[in-house]
Every structure is written in C-alpha cells, then in structure tokens.
Amino acid sequence: MTETGPRNQSVSSNRDLSSDDGRRTSVTKRGGGAPASRGRTTIADGVVEKIAGLAARDVLGVHDMGSGISRTFGAVRDRVPGGTKSVSQGVKAEVGEVQTALDLEIVVDYGVSIMDVAAAVRENVIAAVERMTGLEVVEVNIAVSDVKLPDEEDDEEPESRLQ
C-alpha cells in the first residue's frame, strides 16, 4: 500500500534535496512558527521600576525621586560600604502580561513649571518603558512630594555628628 499524503505534518516535515553530484540529502524542519513565539517572556516589576526611574531622572527640573523618608534611607544606604543608590527609588510599578501602570514620586527644582516637568516625565517614562519592554504603559501617576529650594542642602549628604 502506498501513501499519497505527507507524513508527520504536525511535528516536522521532511524534504529531500538533490545535490549537484546526484546524492540525496534529507532536511528536517522542526517546531512551528517564528522563534519569538516559542515561549513566554516575563518582566519583573523591579525591571520596569529601574527603567522608569532612570527615564524620570533624565528630565530637566527633576531634582530627586521619592519621599523625604525614602531619600533619608537612601542617603544612609549610600554611606554603607558596598551600598549603591537605588535607581528605582520613588517608583512603583504594577506589571501584567502586556500592560503596566506606574506611580512616581518626584522632587522638583524651585522655579520650574511643575505641570511641564510632570508632562515631560510622563512622556519620557512611557517612551522608555514601552521601547525597552514592549509593554503598554496604561498610566503614569506622578506625585510631587517636595520642591528643592536653591539654598537648601541636599538630604543625600546629611551632616555628620562625629568629629
């Protein structure tokens, strides 16, 4: 009995190729679909928070990120040997399979338009997160927690009590 239809349609397809010298070579194609569709990619909340934090800090008029308490803890962490500044400070992300929502807390420089800075932060964060992750940013909520006055010292370097 002879088969008239193709074999193993669901898993692989076999094809015979003839070479110039008359030999036949069998080539097997495995899997189905494009390589990008063969699995799942998950992105952690912290990854999106870092991207958003860096993008927000790039905007002119943003002095710092986070509330006064988180900035104080950040300053202490920076003084500990081996401690590094957290780029995700002041950022909270909720990441789903295809969408993300972000909450940012910023400190602006005195004299800048808060609405303009917030709009620029929102635009920069959305562009960076969507470009790097492929996630749709559904909202970026911005809370301005402080204004940095020109004559204020930075909280990042608290005065030492030791002499």
C-alpha positions as CSV (number, residue, x, y, z in Angstrom):
1,M,0.0,0.0,0.0
2,T,1.4,3.5,-0.9
3,E,0.8,6.7,1.0
4,T,-0.3,9.7,-1.0
5,G,-0.4,12.4,1.8
6,P,2.5,14.0,3.7
7,R,3.8,12.3,6.8
8,N,4.3,13.9,10.3
9,Q,2.5,17.2,9.4
10,S,2.1,18.3,13.0
11,V,5.6,17.9,14.3
12,S,8.1,18.1,11.5
13,S,8.3,18.0,7.7
14,N,10.9,16.0,5.8
15,R,12.2,17.2,2.4
16,D,14.6,15.5,0.1
17,L,17.1,17.7,-1.7
18,S,19.3,16.7,-4.5
19,S,22.9,17.9,-4.6
20,D,25.0,18.6,-7.8
21,D,26.6,15.1,-7.7
22,G,23.3,13.3,-7.5
23,R,23.3,12.4,-3.8
24,R,20.0,12.9,-1.9
25,T,20.1,14.8,1.5
26,S,17.2,14.8,3.9
27,V,16.4,18.0,5.7
28,T,14.1,18.1,8.7
29,K,12.3,21.2,9.8
30,R,11.3,21.2,13.5
31,G,8.9,23.2,15.5
32,G,6.3,25.7,14.3
33,G,6.1,29.4,14.0
34,A,8.7,32.1,14.5
35,P,11.3,31.7,17.2
36,A,9.9,34.7,19.1
37,S,6.6,32.9,19.5
38,R,8.0,29.8,21.1
39,G,7.9,30.7,24.7
40,R,6.9,33.3,27.2
41,T,8.9,36.4,28.4
42,T,8.1,37.8,31.8
43,I,9.3,41.1,33.1
44,A,9.7,41.7,36.8
45,D,8.3,44.8,38.5
46,G,11.8,45.9,39.5
47,V,13.0,46.0,35.9
48,V,10.2,48.4,34.9
49,E,10.8,50.4,38.0
50,K,14.5,50.9,37.2
51,I,13.8,51.9,33.6
52,A,11.1,54.4,34.7
53,G,13.4,55.8,37.5
54,L,16.3,56.4,35.1
55,A,13.9,57.9,32.5
56,A,12.3,60.3,35.1
57,R,15.7,61.4,36.4
58,D,16.7,62.4,32.8
59,V,14.1,65.2,32.8
60,L,15.3,68.7,33.4
61,G,13.7,70.0,36.6
62,V,13.6,66.7,38.4
63,H,15.8,67.1,41.4
64,D,15.3,63.7,43.1
65,M,12.9,60.8,43.4
66,G,10.9,59.5,46.4
67,S,9.5,60.9,49.6
68,G,11.7,62.5,52.4
69,I,11.8,59.3,54.4
70,S,12.9,57.1,51.4
71,R,15.5,59.7,50.4
72,T,16.8,59.7,54.0
73,F,17.1,55.9,54.0
74,G,18.7,56.1,50.6
75,A,21.3,58.5,51.9
76,V,22.1,56.1,54.8
77,R,22.3,53.2,52.4
78,D,24.7,55.2,50.2
79,R,27.1,55.6,53.1
80,V,27.3,51.9,53.9
81,P,30.3,50.3,52.2
82,G,29.1,48.5,49.1
83,G,25.8,50.3,49.1
84,T,24.6,51.8,45.9
85,K,22.0,54.4,45.0
86,S,18.7,52.8,44.1
87,V,17.5,54.0,40.7
88,S,14.0,52.7,41.4
89,Q,13.6,54.9,44.5
90,G,10.3,56.7,44.2
91,V,8.9,54.4,41.6
92,K,6.2,51.7,42.0
93,A,5.2,49.5,39.1
94,E,2.4,47.0,38.6
95,V,3.3,44.7,35.6
96,G,0.9,42.5,33.9
97,E,1.4,40.3,30.8
98,V,1.0,43.0,28.3
99,Q,0.5,46.2,30.3
100,T,2.0,48.2,33.1
101,A,1.0,51.1,35.4
102,L,3.4,53.3,37.2
103,D,3.4,55.6,40.3
104,L,6.2,58.0,40.6
105,E,7.1,60.4,43.5
106,I,9.4,63.2,42.5
107,V,11.1,66.3,43.9
108,V,11.3,69.2,41.5
109,D,13.7,72.2,41.4
110,Y,12.3,75.5,42.6
111,G,11.2,77.8,39.7
112,V,10.3,75.2,37.2
113,S,6.7,74.6,36.0
114,I,5.5,71.5,37.9
115,M,2.9,70.7,35.2
116,D,5.6,70.9,32.4
117,V,8.0,68.8,34.4
118,A,5.3,66.2,35.1
119,A,4.3,66.1,31.5
120,A,7.9,65.7,30.4
121,V,8.5,62.9,33.0
122,R,5.3,61.1,31.9
123,E,6.3,61.3,28.2
124,N,9.9,60.2,28.8
125,V,8.9,57.3,31.1
126,I,6.3,56.0,28.7
127,A,8.6,56.1,25.8
128,A,11.5,54.4,27.6
129,V,9.3,51.6,29.2
130,E,7.4,50.8,26.0
131,R,10.6,50.8,23.9
132,M,12.6,48.6,26.2
133,T,9.9,46.2,27.4
134,G,7.3,46.1,24.7
135,L,4.6,46.6,27.5
136,E,1.8,49.1,27.0
137,V,2.0,51.8,29.7
138,V,-1.6,52.4,30.6
139,E,-0.9,55.2,33.2
140,V,1.8,57.1,34.9
141,N,0.7,58.8,38.1
142,I,3.1,61.5,39.4
143,A,3.1,62.8,42.9
144,V,5.3,65.9,43.6
145,S,6.4,65.4,47.2
146,D,8.8,68.4,47.6
147,V,10.4,71.4,46.0
148,K,14.2,71.8,46.2
149,L,15.0,75.4,47.1
150,P,18.2,76.9,45.8
151,D,19.7,77.5,49.2
152,E,18.7,74.1,50.7
153,E,21.3,71.4,51.4
154,D,20.7,68.1,49.7
155,D,19.3,65.4,52.1
156,E,21.7,62.9,50.4
157,E,24.6,64.1,52.4
158,P,23.5,64.5,56.0
159,E,25.8,66.4,58.3
160,S,27.9,64.0,60.3
161,R,27.6,64.3,64.1
162,L,31.1,62.9,64.6
163,Q,34.3,65.0,64.6
